[in-house]
Amino acid sequence: GKTMCIPIGQLMDILTAGKMMSWTTGQNVGVKYQVKMKHIDEKITPQNRLILCKAVALDGSDKIAKNRSNLKVDIAHKKLERAYKRAHHHTDDDNMNLSLSLPSAIIGLCVGMLISPLFRKR
């Protein structure tokens, strides 16, 4: 810790979290641990760090976590779909303007081609 200028308390927390993340930790009971470190206000605790561990089944049969994850994905997809519809919302008036603009563009092109010889330099 001295060579990396890390205080001993932080180093011990990092080593503890690393041990919890080890492949063999929890293996004998069929779980692995998802580990997160959180910093909190020093007013709450002088160490201002928390190590959070969540046990997850090794065989992937953690149905509650999967359902929660699927629910979050479904909600995110619905939000994205609503945002897309708001950003690309076309009313019937927009479609009518588009249908009127094509004939107008063709007429404008034809008129332009007809009168362009009048403006050529001779």
Phi and psi restraints in degrees (range 20) as a CNS / XPLOR table:
assign (resid 1 and name C) (resid 2 and name N)
       (resid 2 and name CA) (resid 2 and name C) 1.0 -66.8 20.0 2
assign (resid 2 and name N) (resid 2 and name CA)
       (resid 2 and name C) (resid 3 and name N) 1.0 -40.1 20.0 2
assign (resid 2 and name C) (resid 3 and name N)
       (resid 3 and name CA) (resid 3 and name C) 1.0 -68.3 20.0 2
assign (resid 3 and name N) (resid 3 and name CA)
       (resid 3 and name C) (resid 4 and name N) 1.0 -26.5 20.0 2
assign (resid 3 and name C) (resid 4 and name N)
       (resid 4 and name CA) (resid 4 and name C) 1.0 -99.5 20.0 2
assign (resid 4 and name N) (resid 4 and name CA)
       (resid 4 and name C) (resid 5 and name N) 1.0 3.0 20.0 2
assign (resid 4 and name C) (resid 5 and name N)
       (resid 5 and name CA) (resid 5 and name C) 1.0 56.8 20.0 2
assign (resid 5 and name N) (resid 5 and name CA)
       (resid 5 and name C) (resid 6 and name N) 1.0 40.6 20.0 2
assign (resid 5 and name C) (resid 6 and name N)
       (resid 6 and name CA) (resid 6 and name C) 1.0 -107.0 20.0 2
assign (resid 6 and name N) (resid 6 and name CA)
       (resid 6 and name C) (resid 7 and name N) 1.0 126.0 20.0 2
assign (resid 6 and name C) (resid 7 and name N)
       (resid 7 and name CA) (resid 7 and name C) 1.0 -58.9 20.0 2
assign (resid 7 and name N) (resid 7 and name CA)
       (resid 7 and name C) (resid 8 and name N) 1.0 150.5 20.0 2
assign (resid 7 and name C) (resid 8 and name N)
       (resid 8 and name CA) (resid 8 and name C) 1.0 -60.1 20.0 2
assign (resid 8 and name N) (resid 8 and name CA)
       (resid 8 and name C) (resid 9 and name N) 1.0 -36.7 20.0 2
assign (resid 8 and name C) (resid 9 and name N)
       (resid 9 and name CA) (resid 9 and name C) 1.0 -63.0 20.0 2
assign (resid 9 and name N) (resid 9 and name CA)
       (resid 9 and name C) (resid 10 and name N) 1.0 -45.1 20.0 2
assign (resid 9 and name C) (resid 10 and name N)
       (resid 10 and name CA) (resid 10 and name C) 1.0 -66.5 20.0 2
assign (resid 10 and name N) (resid 10 and name CA)
       (resid 10 and name C) (resid 11 and name N) 1.0 -39.6 20.0 2
assign (resid 10 and name C) (resid 11 and name N)
       (resid 11 and name CA) (resid 11 and name C) 1.0 -62.2 20.0 2
assign (resid 11 and name N) (resid 11 and name CA)
       (resid 11 and name C) (resid 12 and name N) 1.0 -41.6 20.0 2
assign (resid 11 and name C) (resid 12 and name N)
       (resid 12 and name CA) (resid 12 and name C) 1.0 -64.8 20.0 2
assign (resid 12 and name N) (resid 12 and name CA)
       (resid 12 and name C) (resid 13 and name N) 1.0 -39.5 20.0 2
assign (resid 12 and name C) (resid 13 and name N)
       (resid 13 and name CA) (resid 13 and name C) 1.0 -65.0 20.0 2
assign (resid 13 and name N) (resid 13 and name CA)
       (resid 13 and name C) (resid 14 and name N) 1.0 -41.1 20.0 2
assign (resid 13 and name C) (resid 14 and name N)
       (resid 14 and name CA) (resid 14 and name C) 1.0 -63.7 20.0 2
assign (resid 14 and name N) (resid 14 and name CA)
       (resid 14 and name C) (resid 15 and name N) 1.0 -43.0 20.0 2
assign (resid 14 and name C) (resid 15 and name N)
       (resid 15 and name CA) (resid 15 and name C) 1.0 -65.4 20.0 2
assign (resid 15 and name N) (resid 15 and name CA)
       (resid 15 and name C) (resid 16 and name N) 1.0 -39.3 20.0 2
assign (resid 15 and name C) (resid 16 and name N)
       (resid 16 and name CA) (resid 16 and name C) 1.0 -63.6 20.0 2
assign (resid 16 and name N) (resid 16 and name CA)
       (resid 16 and name C) (resid 17 and name N) 1.0 -45.4 20.0 2
assign (resid 16 and name C) (resid 17 and name N)
       (resid 17 and name CA) (resid 17 and name C) 1.0 -62.9 20.0 2
assign (resid 17 and name N) (resid 17 and name CA)
       (resid 17 and name C) (resid 18 and name N) 1.0 -40.6 20.0 2
assign (resid 17 and name C) (resid 18 and name N)
       (resid 18 and name CA) (resid 18 and name C) 1.0 -62.9 20.0 2
assign (resid 18 and name N) (resid 18 and name CA)
       (resid 18 and name C) (resid 19 and name N) 1.0 -39.7 20.0 2
assign (resid 18 and name C) (resid 19 and name N)
       (resid 19 and name CA) (resid 19 and name C) 1.0 -64.3 20.0 2
assign (resid 19 and name N) (resid 19 and name CA)
       (resid 19 and name C) (resid 20 and name N) 1.0 -39.9 20.0 2
assign (resid 19 and name C) (resid 20 and name N)
       (resid 20 and name CA) (resid 20 and name C) 1.0 -65.8 20.0 2
assign (resid 20 and name N) (resid 20 and name CA)
       (resid 20 and name C) (resid 21 and name N) 1.0 -30.8 20.0 2
assign (resid 20 and name C) (resid 21 and name N)
       (resid 21 and name CA) (resid 21 and name C) 1.0 -82.6 20.0 2
assign (resid 21 and name N) (resid 21 and name CA)
       (resid 21 and name C) (resid 22 and name N) 1.0 -6.5 20.0 2
assign (resid 21 and name C) (resid 22 and name N)
       (resid 22 and name CA) (resid 22 and name C) 1.0 -56.5 20.0 2
assign (resid 22 and name N) (resid 22 and name CA)
       (resid 22 and name C) (resid 23 and name N) 1.0 147.9 20.0 2
assign (resid 22 and name C) (resid 23 and name N)
       (resid 23 and name CA) (resid 23 and name C) 1.0 -61.2 20.0 2
assign (resid 23 and name N) (resid 23 and name CA)
       (resid 23 and name C) (resid 24 and name N) 1.0 -31.8 20.0 2
assign (resid 23 and name C) (resid 24 and name N)
       (resid 24 and name CA) (resid 24 and name C) 1.0 -88.3 20.0 2
assign (resid 24 and name N) (resid 24 and name CA)
       (resid 24 and name C) (resid 25 and name N) 1.0 -18.9 20.0 2
assign (resid 24 and name C) (resid 25 and name N)
       (resid 25 and name CA) (resid 25 and name C) 1.0 -67.1 20.0 2
assign (resid 25 and name N) (resid 25 and name CA)
       (resid 25 and name C) (resid 26 and name N) 1.0 122.2 20.0 2
assign (resid 25 and name C) (resid 26 and name N)
       (resid 26 and name CA) (resid 26 and name C) 1.0 85.5 20.0 2
assign (resid 26 and name N) (resid 26 and name CA)
       (resid 26 and name C) (resid 27 and name N) 1.0 -5.0 20.0 2
assign (resid 26 and name C) (resid 27 and name N)
       (resid 27 and name CA) (resid 27 and name C) 1.0 -63.1 20.0 2
assign (resid 27 and name N) (resid 27 and name CA)
       (resid 27 and name C) (resid 28 and name N) 1.0 -36.3 20.0 2
assign (resid 27 and name C) (resid 28 and name N)
       (resid 28 and name CA) (resid 28 and name C) 1.0 -69.1 20.0 2
assign (resid 28 and name N) (resid 28 and name CA)
       (resid 28 and name C) (resid 29 and name N) 1.0 -16.0 20.0 2
assign (resid 28 and name C) (resid 29 and name N)
       (resid 29 and name CA) (resid 29 and name C) 1.0 -111.6 20.0 2
assign (resid 29 and name N) (resid 29 and name CA)
       (resid 29 and name C) (resid 30 and name N) 1.0 7.0 20.0 2
assign (resid 29 and name C) (resid 30 and name N)
       (resid 30 and name CA) (resid 30 and name C) 1.0 79.9 20.0 2
assign (resid 30 and name N) (resid 30 and name CA)
       (resid 30 and name C) (resid 31 and name N) 1.0 28.2 20.0 2
assign (resid 30 and name C) (resid 31 and name N)
       (resid 31 and name CA) (resid 31 and name C) 1.0 -131.4 20.0 2
assign (resid 31 and name N) (resid 31 and name CA)
       (resid 31 and name C) (resid 32 and name N) 1.0 161.2 20.0 2
assign (resid 31 and name C) (resid 32 and name N)
       (resid 32 and name CA) (resid 32 and name C) 1.0 -127.4 20.0 2
assign (resid 32 and name N) (resid 32 and name CA)
       (resid 32 and name C) (resid 33 and name N) 1.0 165.0 20.0 2
assign (resid 32 and name C) (resid 33 and name N)
       (resid 33 and name CA) (resid 33 and name C) 1.0 -116.9 20.0 2
assign (resid 33 and name N) (resid 33 and name CA)
       (resid 33 and name C) (resid 34 and name N) 1.0 132.4 20.0 2
assign (resid 33 and name C) (resid 34 and name N)
       (resid 34 and name CA) (resid 34 and name C) 1.0 -92.5 20.0 2
assign (resid 34 and name N) (resid 34 and name CA)
       (resid 34 and name C) (resid 35 and name N) 1.0 124.5 20.0 2
assign (resid 34 and name C) (resid 35 and name N)
       (resid 35 and name CA) (resid 35 and name C) 1.0 -118.9 20.0 2
assign (resid 35 and name N) (resid 35 and name CA)
       (resid 35 and name C) (resid 36 and name N) 1.0 134.6 20.0 2
assign (resid 35 and name C) (resid 36 and name N)
       (resid 36 and name CA) (resid 36 and name C) 1.0 -132.4 20.0 2
assign (resid 36 and name N) (resid 36 and name CA)
       (resid 36 and name C) (resid 37 and name N) 1.0 146.3 20.0 2
assign (resid 36 and name C) (resid 37 and name N)
       (resid 37 and name CA) (resid 37 and name C) 1.0 -112.1 20.0 2
assign (resid 37 and name N) (resid 37 and name CA)
       (resid 37 and name C) (resid 38 and name N) 1.0 132.4 20.0 2
assign (resid 37 and name C) (resid 38 and name N)
       (resid 38 and name CA) (resid 38 and name C) 1.0 -121.6 20.0 2
assign (resid 38 and name N) (resid 38 and name CA)
       (resid 38 and name C) (resid 39 and name N) 1.0 141.6 20.0 2
assign (resid 38 and name C) (resid 39 and name N)
       (resid 39 and name CA) (resid 39 and name C) 1.0 -97.5 20.0 2
assign (resid 39 and name N) (resid 39 and name CA)
       (resid 39 and name C) (resid 40 and name N) 1.0 135.7 20.0 2
assign (resid 39 and name C) (resid 40 and name N)
       (resid 40 and name CA) (resid 40 and name C) 1.0 -126.4 20.0 2
assign (resid 40 and name N) (resid 40 and name CA)
       (resid 40 and name C) (resid 41 and name N) 1.0 170.2 20.0 2
assign (resid 40 and name C) (resid 41 and name N)
       (resid 41 and name CA) (resid 41 and name C) 1.0 -61.5 20.0 2
assign (resid 41 and name N) (resid 41 and name CA)
       (resid 41 and name C) (resid 42 and name N) 1.0 136.9 20.0 2
assign (resid 41 and name C) (resid 42 and name N)
       (resid 42 and name CA) (resid 42 and name C) 1.0 -63.3 20.0 2
assign (resid 42 and name N) (resid 42 and name CA)
       (resid 42 and name C) (resid 43 and name N) 1.0 -20.7 20.0 2
assign (resid 42 and name C) (resid 43 and name N)
       (resid 43 and name CA) (resid 43 and name C) 1.0 -67.8 20.0 2
assign (resid 43 and name N) (resid 43 and name CA)
       (resid 43 and name C) (resid 44 and name N) 1.0 -26.5 20.0 2
assign (resid 43 and name C) (resid 44 and name N)
       (resid 44 and name CA) (resid 44 and name C) 1.0 -79.1 20.0 2
assign (resid 44 and name N) (resid 44 and name CA)
       (resid 44 and name C) (resid 45 and name N) 1.0 -47.5 20.0 2
assign (resid 44 and name C) (resid 45 and name N)
       (resid 45 and name CA) (resid 45 and name C) 1.0 -148.6 20.0 2
assign (resid 45 and name N) (resid 45 and name CA)
       (resid 45 and name C) (resid 46 and name N) 1.0 140.4 20.0 2
assign (resid 45 and name C) (resid 46 and name N)
       (resid 46 and name CA) (resid 46 and name C) 1.0 -63.6 20.0 2
assign (resid 46 and name N) (resid 46 and name CA)
       (resid 46 and name C) (resid 47 and name N) 1.0 -25.9 20.0 2
assign (resid 46 and name C) (resid 47 and name N)
       (resid 47 and name CA) (resid 47 and name C) 1.0 -75.4 20.0 2
assign (resid 47 and name N) (resid 47 and name CA)
       (resid 47 and name C) (resid 48 and name N) 1.0 -21.0 20.0 2
assign (resid 47 and name C) (resid 48 and name N)
       (resid 48 and name CA) (resid 48 and name C) 1.0 42.6 20.0 2
assign (resid 48 and name N) (resid 48 and name CA)
       (resid 48 and name C) (resid 49 and name N) 1.0 34.2 20.0 2
assign (resid 48 and name C) (resid 49 and name N)
       (resid 49 and name CA) (resid 49 and name C) 1.0 -138.4 20.0 2
assign (resid 49 and name N) (resid 49 and name CA)
       (resid 49 and name C) (resid 50 and name N) 1.0 145.3 20.0 2
assign (resid 49 and name C) (resid 50 and name N)
       (resid 50 and name CA) (resid 50 and name C) 1.0 -129.1 20.0 2
assign (resid 50 and name N) (resid 50 and name CA)
       (resid 50 and name C) (resid 51 and name N) 1.0 142.3 20.0 2
assign (resid 50 and name C) (resid 51 and name N)
       (resid 51 and name CA) (resid 51 and name C) 1.0 -109.2 20.0 2
assign (resid 51 and name N) (resid 51 and name CA)
       (resid 51 and name C) (resid 52 and name N) 1.0 118.3 20.0 2
assign (resid 51 and name C) (resid 52 and name N)
       (resid 52 and name CA) (resid 52 and name C) 1.0 -107.3 20.0 2
assign (resid 52 and name N) (resid 52 and name CA)
       (resid 52 and name C) (resid 53 and name N) 1.0 128.4 20.0 2
assign (resid 52 and name C) (resid 53 and name N)
       (resid 53 and name CA) (resid 53 and name C) 1.0 -122.8 20.0 2
assign (resid 53 and name N) (resid 53 and name CA)
       (resid 53 and name C) (resid 54 and name N) 1.0 138.9 20.0 2
assign (resid 53 and name C) (resid 54 and name N)
       (resid 54 and name CA) (resid 54 and name C) 1.0 -128.5 20.0 2
assign (resid 54 and name N) (resid 54 and name CA)
       (resid 54 and name C) (resid 55 and name N) 1.0 123.7 20.0 2
assign (resid 54 and name C) (resid 55 and name N)
       (resid 55 and name CA) (resid 55 and name C) 1.0 -79.6 20.0 2
assign (resid 55 and name N) (resid 55 and name CA)
       (resid 55 and name C) (resid 56 and name N) 1.0 131.9 20.0 2
assign (resid 55 and name C) (resid 56 and name N)
       (resid 56 and name CA) (resid 56 and name C) 1.0 -129.5 20.0 2
assign (resid 56 and name N) (resid 56 and name CA)
       (resid 56 and name C) (resid 57 and name N) 1.0 136.3 20.0 2
assign (resid 56 and name C) (resid 57 and name N)
       (resid 57 and name CA) (resid 57 and name C) 1.0 -61.5 20.0 2
assign (resid 57 and name N) (resid 57 and name CA)
       (resid 57 and name C) (resid 58 and name N) 1.0 136.1 20.0 2
assign (resid 57 and name C) (resid 58 and name N)
       (resid 58 and name CA) (resid 58 and name C) 1.0 -64.8 20.0 2
assign (resid 58 and name N) (resid 58 and name CA)
       (resid 58 and name C) (resid 59 and name N) 1.0 -33.4 20.0 2
assign (resid 58 and name C) (resid 59 and name N)
       (resid 59 and name CA) (resid 59 and name C) 1.0 -81.1 20.0 2
assign (resid 59 and name N) (resid 59 and name CA)
       (resid 59 and name C) (resid 60 and name N) 1.0 2.1 20.0 2
assign (resid 59 and name C) (resid 60 and name N)
       (resid 60 and name CA) (resid 60 and name C) 1.0 77.0 20.0 2
assign (resid 60 and name N) (resid 60 and name CA)
       (resid 60 and name C) (resid 61 and name N) 1.0 16.9 20.0 2
assign (resid 60 and name C) (resid 61 and name N)
       (resid 61 and name CA) (resid 61 and name C) 1.0 -90.6 20.0 2
assign (resid 61 and name N) (resid 61 and name CA)
       (resid 61 and name C) (resid 62 and name N) 1.0 20.6 20.0 2
assign (resid 61 and name C) (resid 62 and name N)
       (resid 62 and name CA) (resid 62 and name C) 1.0 -77.2 20.0 2
assign (resid 62 and name N) (resid 62 and name CA)
       (resid 62 and name C) (resid 63 and name N) 1.0 79.9 20.0 2
assign (resid 62 and name C) (resid 63 and name N)
       (resid 63 and name CA) (resid 63 and name C) 1.0 -64.6 20.0 2
assign (resid 63 and name N) (resid 63 and name CA)
       (resid 63 and name C) (resid 64 and name N) 1.0 -34.9 20.0 2
assign (resid 63 and name C) (resid 64 and name N)
       (resid 64 and name CA) (resid 64 and name C) 1.0 -64.1 20.0 2
assign (resid 64 and name N) (resid 64 and name CA)
       (resid 64 and name C) (resid 65 and name N) 1.0 -46.2 20.0 2
assign (resid 64 and name C) (resid 65 and name N)
       (resid 65 and name CA) (resid 65 and name C) 1.0 -65.0 20.0 2
assign (resid 65 and name N) (resid 65 and name CA)
       (resid 65 and name C) (resid 66 and name N) 1.0 -39.7 20.0 2
assign (resid 65 and name C) (resid 66 and name N)
       (resid 66 and name CA) (resid 66 and name C) 1.0 -64.2 20.0 2
assign (resid 66 and name N) (resid 66 and name CA)
       (resid 66 and name C) (resid 67 and name N) 1.0 -44.5 20.0 2
assign (resid 66 and name C) (resid 67 and name N)
       (resid 67 and name CA) (resid 67 and name C) 1.0 -63.2 20.0 2
assign (resid 67 and name N) (resid 67 and name CA)
       (resid 67 and name C) (resid 68 and name N) 1.0 -40.4 20.0 2
assign (resid 67 and name C) (resid 68 and name N)
       (resid 68 and name CA) (resid 68 and name C) 1.0 -64.7 20.0 2
assign (resid 68 and name N) (resid 68 and name CA)
       (resid 68 and name C) (resid 69 and name N) 1.0 -41.1 20.0 2
assign (resid 68 and name C) (resid 69 and name N)
       (resid 69 and name CA) (resid 69 and name C) 1.0 -65.6 20.0 2
assign (resid 69 and name N) (resid 69 and name CA)
       (resid 69 and name C) (resid 70 and name N) 1.0 -44.0 20.0 2
assign (resid 69 and name C) (resid 70 and name N)
       (resid 70 and name CA) (resid 70 and name C) 1.0 -62.7 20.0 2
assign (resid 70 and name N) (resid 70 and name CA)
       (resid 70 and name C) (resid 71 and name N) 1.0 -38.5 20.0 2
assign (resid 70 and name C) (resid 71 and name N)
       (resid 71 and name CA) (resid 71 and name C) 1.0 -63.8 20.0 2
assign (resid 71 and name N) (resid 71 and name CA)
       (resid 71 and name C) (resid 72 and name N) 1.0 -42.8 20.0 2
assign (resid 71 and name C) (resid 72 and name N)
       (resid 72 and name CA) (resid 72 and name C) 1.0 -62.9 20.0 2
assign (resid 72 and name N) (resid 72 and name CA)
       (resid 72 and name C) (resid 73 and name N) 1.0 -40.3 20.0 2
assign (resid 72 and name C) (resid 73 and name N)
       (resid 73 and name CA) (resid 73 and name C) 1.0 -65.9 20.0 2
assign (resid 73 and name N) (resid 73 and name CA)
       (resid 73 and name C) (resid 74 and name N) 1.0 -43.5 20.0 2
assign (resid 73 and name C) (resid 74 and name N)
       (resid 74 and name CA) (resid 74 and name C) 1.0 -61.1 20.0 2
assign (resid 74 and name N) (resid 74 and name CA)
       (resid 74 and name C) (resid 75 and name N) 1.0 -43.5 20.0 2
assign (resid 74 and name C) (resid 75 and name N)
       (resid 75 and name CA) (resid 75 and name C) 1.0 -64.1 20.0 2
assign (resid 75 and name N) (resid 75 and name CA)
       (resid 75 and name C) (resid 76 and name N) 1.0 -42.5 20.0 2
assign (resid 75 and name C) (resid 76 and name N)
       (resid 76 and name CA) (resid 76 and name C) 1.0 -63.1 20.0 2
assign (resid 76 and name N) (resid 76 and name CA)
       (resid 76 and name C) (resid 77 and name N) 1.0 -39.9 20.0 2
assign (resid 76 and name C) (resid 77 and name N)
       (resid 77 and name CA) (resid 77 and name C) 1.0 -64.8 20.0 2
assign (resid 77 and name N) (resid 77 and name CA)
       (resid 77 and name C) (resid 78 and name N) 1.0 -41.3 20.0 2
assign (resid 77 and name C) (resid 78 and name N)
       (resid 78 and name CA) (resid 78 and name C) 1.0 -64.7 20.0 2
assign (resid 78 and name N) (resid 78 and name CA)
       (resid 78 and name C) (resid 79 and name N) 1.0 -41.0 20.0 2
assign (resid 78 and name C) (resid 79 and name N)
       (resid 79 and name CA) (resid 79 and name C) 1.0 -62.9 20.0 2
assign (resid 79 and name N) (resid 79 and name CA)
       (resid 79 and name C) (resid 80 and name N) 1.0 -42.6 20.0 2
assign (resid 79 and name C) (resid 80 and name N)
       (resid 80 and name CA) (resid 80 and name C) 1.0 -64.1 20.0 2
assign (resid 80 and name N) (resid 80 and name CA)
       (resid 80 and name C) (resid 81 and name N) 1.0 -40.9 20.0 2
assign (resid 80 and name C) (resid 81 and name N)
       (resid 81 and name CA) (resid 81 and name C) 1.0 -63.8 20.0 2
assign (resid 81 and name N) (resid 81 and name CA)
       (resid 81 and name C) (resid 82 and name N) 1.0 -42.9 20.0 2
assign (resid 81 and name C) (resid 82 and name N)
       (resid 82 and name CA) (resid 82 and name C) 1.0 -63.2 20.0 2
assign (resid 82 and name N) (resid 82 and name CA)
       (resid 82 and name C) (resid 83 and name N) 1.0 -41.8 20.0 2
assign (resid 82 and name C) (resid 83 and name N)
       (resid 83 and name CA) (resid 83 and name C) 1.0 -65.0 20.0 2
assign (resid 83 and name N) (resid 83 and name CA)
       (resid 83 and name C) (resid 84 and name N) 1.0 -39.8 20.0 2
assign (resid 83 and name C) (resid 84 and name N)
       (resid 84 and name CA) (resid 84 and name C) 1.0 -63.5 20.0 2
assign (resid 84 and name N) (resid 84 and name CA)
       (resid 84 and name C) (resid 85 and name N) 1.0 -44.0 20.0 2
assign (resid 84 and name C) (resid 85 and name N)
       (resid 85 and name CA) (resid 85 and name C) 1.0 -63.9 20.0 2
assign (resid 85 and name N) (resid 85 and name CA)
       (resid 85 and name C) (resid 86 and name N) 1.0 -39.5 20.0 2
assign (resid 85 and name C) (resid 86 and name N)
       (resid 86 and name CA) (resid 86 and name C) 1.0 -65.8 20.0 2
assign (resid 86 and name N) (resid 86 and name CA)
       (resid 86 and name C) (resid 87 and name N) 1.0 -40.4 20.0 2
assign (resid 86 and name C) (resid 87 and name N)
       (resid 87 and name CA) (resid 87 and name C) 1.0 -72.1 20.0 2
assign (resid 87 and name N) (resid 87 and name CA)
       (resid 87 and name C) (resid 88 and name N) 1.0 -30.8 20.0 2
assign (resid 87 and name C) (resid 88 and name N)
       (resid 88 and name CA) (resid 88 and name C) 1.0 -117.9 20.0 2
assign (resid 88 and name N) (resid 88 and name CA)
       (resid 88 and name C) (resid 89 and name N) 1.0 29.4 20.0 2
assign (resid 88 and name C) (resid 89 and name N)
       (resid 89 and name CA) (resid 89 and name C) 1.0 -70.3 20.0 2
assign (resid 89 and name N) (resid 89 and name CA)
       (resid 89 and name C) (resid 90 and name N) 1.0 125.6 20.0 2
assign (resid 89 and name C) (resid 90 and name N)
       (resid 90 and name CA) (resid 90 and name C) 1.0 -119.8 20.0 2
assign (resid 90 and name N) (resid 90 and name CA)
       (resid 90 and name C) (resid 91 and name N) 1.0 127.1 20.0 2
assign (resid 90 and name C) (resid 91 and name N)
       (resid 91 and name CA) (resid 91 and name C) 1.0 -92.0 20.0 2
assign (resid 91 and name N) (resid 91 and name CA)
       (resid 91 and name C) (resid 92 and name N) 1.0 176.1 20.0 2
assign (resid 91 and name C) (resid 92 and name N)
       (resid 92 and name CA) (resid 92 and name C) 1.0 -64.5 20.0 2
assign (resid 92 and name N) (resid 92 and name CA)
       (resid 92 and name C) (resid 93 and name N) 1.0 -32.9 20.0 2
assign (resid 92 and name C) (resid 93 and name N)
       (resid 93 and name CA) (resid 93 and name C) 1.0 -61.6 20.0 2
assign (resid 93 and name N) (resid 93 and name CA)
       (resid 93 and name C) (resid 94 and name N) 1.0 -39.0 20.0 2
assign (resid 93 and name C) (resid 94 and name N)
       (resid 94 and name CA) (resid 94 and name C) 1.0 -63.2 20.0 2
assign (resid 94 and name N) (resid 94 and name CA)
       (resid 94 and name C) (resid 95 and name N) 1.0 -41.2 20.0 2
assign (resid 94 and name C) (resid 95 and name N)
       (resid 95 and name CA) (resid 95 and name C) 1.0 -67.2 20.0 2
assign (resid 95 and name N) (resid 95 and name CA)
       (resid 95 and name C) (resid 96 and name N) 1.0 -37.0 20.0 2
assign (resid 95 and name C) (resid 96 and name N)
       (resid 96 and name CA) (resid 96 and name C) 1.0 -65.9 20.0 2
assign (resid 96 and name N) (resid 96 and name CA)
       (resid 96 and name C) (resid 97 and name N) 1.0 -42.0 20.0 2
assign (resid 96 and name C) (resid 97 and name N)
       (resid 97 and name CA) (resid 97 and name C) 1.0 -62.0 20.0 2
assign (resid 97 and name N) (resid 97 and name CA)
       (resid 97 and name C) (resid 98 and name N) 1.0 -38.6 20.0 2
assign (resid 97 and name C) (resid 98 and name N)
       (resid 98 and name CA) (resid 98 and name C) 1.0 -65.7 20.0 2
assign (resid 98 and name N) (resid 98 and name CA)
       (resid 98 and name C) (resid 99 and name N) 1.0 -41.5 20.0 2
assign (resid 98 and name C) (resid 99 and name N)
       (resid 99 and name CA) (resid 99 and name C) 1.0 -69.6 20.0 2
assign (resid 99 and name N) (resid 99 and name CA)
       (resid 99 and name C) (resid 100 and name N) 1.0 -31.5 20.0 2
assign (resid 99 and name C) (resid 100 and name N)
       (resid 100 and name CA) (resid 100 and name C) 1.0 -77.0 20.0 2
assign (resid 100 and name N) (resid 100 and name CA)
       (resid 100 and name C) (resid 101 and name N) 1.0 -27.3 20.0 2
assign (resid 100 and name C) (resid 101 and name N)
       (resid 101 and name CA) (resid 101 and name C) 1.0 -74.1 20.0 2
assign (resid 101 and name N) (resid 101 and name CA)
       (resid 101 and name C) (resid 102 and name N) 1.0 -28.7 20.0 2
assign (resid 101 and name C) (resid 102 and name N)
       (resid 102 and name CA) (resid 102 and name C) 1.0 -66.5 20.0 2
assign (resid 102 and name N) (resid 102 and name CA)
       (resid 102 and name C) (resid 103 and name N) 1.0 -50.9 20.0 2
assign (resid 102 and name C) (resid 103 and name N)
       (resid 103 and name CA) (resid 103 and name C) 1.0 -61.7 20.0 2
assign (resid 103 and name N) (resid 103 and name CA)
       (resid 103 and name C) (resid 104 and name N) 1.0 -37.5 20.0 2
assign (resid 103 and name C) (resid 104 and name N)
       (resid 104 and name CA) (resid 104 and name C) 1.0 -62.5 20.0 2
assign (resid 104 and name N) (resid 104 and name CA)
       (resid 104 and name C) (resid 105 and name N) 1.0 -40.4 20.0 2
assign (resid 104 and name C) (resid 105 and name N)
       (resid 105 and name CA) (resid 105 and name C) 1.0 -65.5 20.0 2
assign (resid 105 and name N) (resid 105 and name CA)
       (resid 105 and name C) (resid 106 and name N) 1.0 -41.0 20.0 2
assign (resid 105 and name C) (resid 106 and name N)
       (resid 106 and name CA) (resid 106 and name C) 1.0 -65.4 20.0 2
assign (resid 106 and name N) (resid 106 and name CA)
       (resid 106 and name C) (resid 107 and name N) 1.0 -44.4 20.0 2
assign (resid 106 and name C) (resid 107 and name N)
       (resid 107 and name CA) (resid 107 and name C) 1.0 -62.3 20.0 2
assign (resid 107 and name N) (resid 107 and name CA)
       (resid 107 and name C) (resid 108 and name N) 1.0 -43.5 20.0 2
assign (resid 107 and name C) (resid 108 and name N)
       (resid 108 and name CA) (resid 108 and name C) 1.0 -61.9 20.0 2
assign (resid 108 and name N) (resid 108 and name CA)
       (resid 108 and name C) (resid 109 and name N) 1.0 -39.6 20.0 2
assign (resid 108 and name C) (resid 109 and name N)
       (resid 109 and name CA) (resid 109 and name C) 1.0 -64.7 20.0 2
assign (resid 109 and name N) (resid 109 and name CA)
       (resid 109 and name C) (resid 110 and name N) 1.0 -45.3 20.0 2
assign (resid 109 and name C) (resid 110 and name N)
       (resid 110 and name CA) (resid 110 and name C) 1.0 -63.6 20.0 2
assign (resid 110 and name N) (resid 110 and name CA)
       (resid 110 and name C) (resid 111 and name N) 1.0 -45.0 20.0 2
assign (resid 110 and name C) (resid 111 and name N)
       (resid 111 and name CA) (resid 111 and name C) 1.0 -62.1 20.0 2
assign (resid 111 and name N) (resid 111 and name CA)
       (resid 111 and name C) (resid 112 and name N) 1.0 -42.0 20.0 2
assign (resid 111 and name C) (resid 112 and name N)
       (resid 112 and name CA) (resid 112 and name C) 1.0 -61.4 20.0 2
assign (resid 112 and name N) (resid 112 and name CA)
       (resid 112 and name C) (resid 113 and name N) 1.0 -42.5 20.0 2
assign (resid 112 and name C) (resid 113 and name N)
       (resid 113 and name CA) (resid 113 and name C) 1.0 -65.9 20.0 2
assign (resid 113 and name N) (resid 113 and name CA)
       (resid 113 and name C) (resid 114 and name N) 1.0 -36.3 20.0 2
assign (resid 113 and name C) (resid 114 and name N)
       (resid 114 and name CA) (resid 114 and name C) 1.0 -69.2 20.0 2
assign (resid 114 and name N) (resid 114 and name CA)
       (resid 114 and name C) (resid 115 and name N) 1.0 -39.8 20.0 2
assign (resid 114 and name C) (resid 115 and name N)
       (resid 115 and name CA) (resid 115 and name C) 1.0 -94.7 20.0 2
assign (resid 115 and name N) (resid 115 and name CA)
       (resid 115 and name C) (resid 116 and name N) 1.0 -8.1 20.0 2
assign (resid 115 and name C) (resid 116 and name N)
       (resid 116 and name CA) (resid 116 and name C) 1.0 -62.5 20.0 2
assign (resid 116 and name N) (resid 116 and name CA)
       (resid 116 and name C) (resid 117 and name N) 1.0 -34.3 20.0 2
assign (resid 116 and name C) (resid 117 and name N)
       (resid 117 and name CA) (resid 117 and name C) 1.0 -62.2 20.0 2
assign (resid 117 and name N) (resid 117 and name CA)
       (resid 117 and name C) (resid 118 and name N) 1.0 -25.0 20.0 2
assign (resid 117 and name C) (resid 118 and name N)
       (resid 118 and name CA) (resid 118 and name C) 1.0 -68.3 20.0 2
assign (resid 118 and name N) (resid 118 and name CA)
       (resid 118 and name C) (resid 119 and name N) 1.0 -23.4 20.0 2
assign (resid 118 and name C) (resid 119 and name N)
       (resid 119 and name CA) (resid 119 and name C) 1.0 -104.1 20.0 2
assign (resid 119 and name N) (resid 119 and name CA)
       (resid 119 and name C) (resid 120 and name N) 1.0 6.8 20.0 2
assign (resid 119 and name C) (resid 120 and name N)
       (resid 120 and name CA) (resid 120 and name C) 1.0 -75.0 20.0 2
assign (resid 120 and name N) (resid 120 and name CA)
       (resid 120 and name C) (resid 121 and name N) 1.0 145.4 20.0 2
assign (resid 120 and name C) (resid 121 and name N)
       (resid 121 and name CA) (resid 121 and name C) 1.0 -79.9 20.0 2
assign (resid 121 and name N) (resid 121 and name CA)
       (resid 121 and name C) (resid 122 and name N) 1.0 139.0 20.0 2
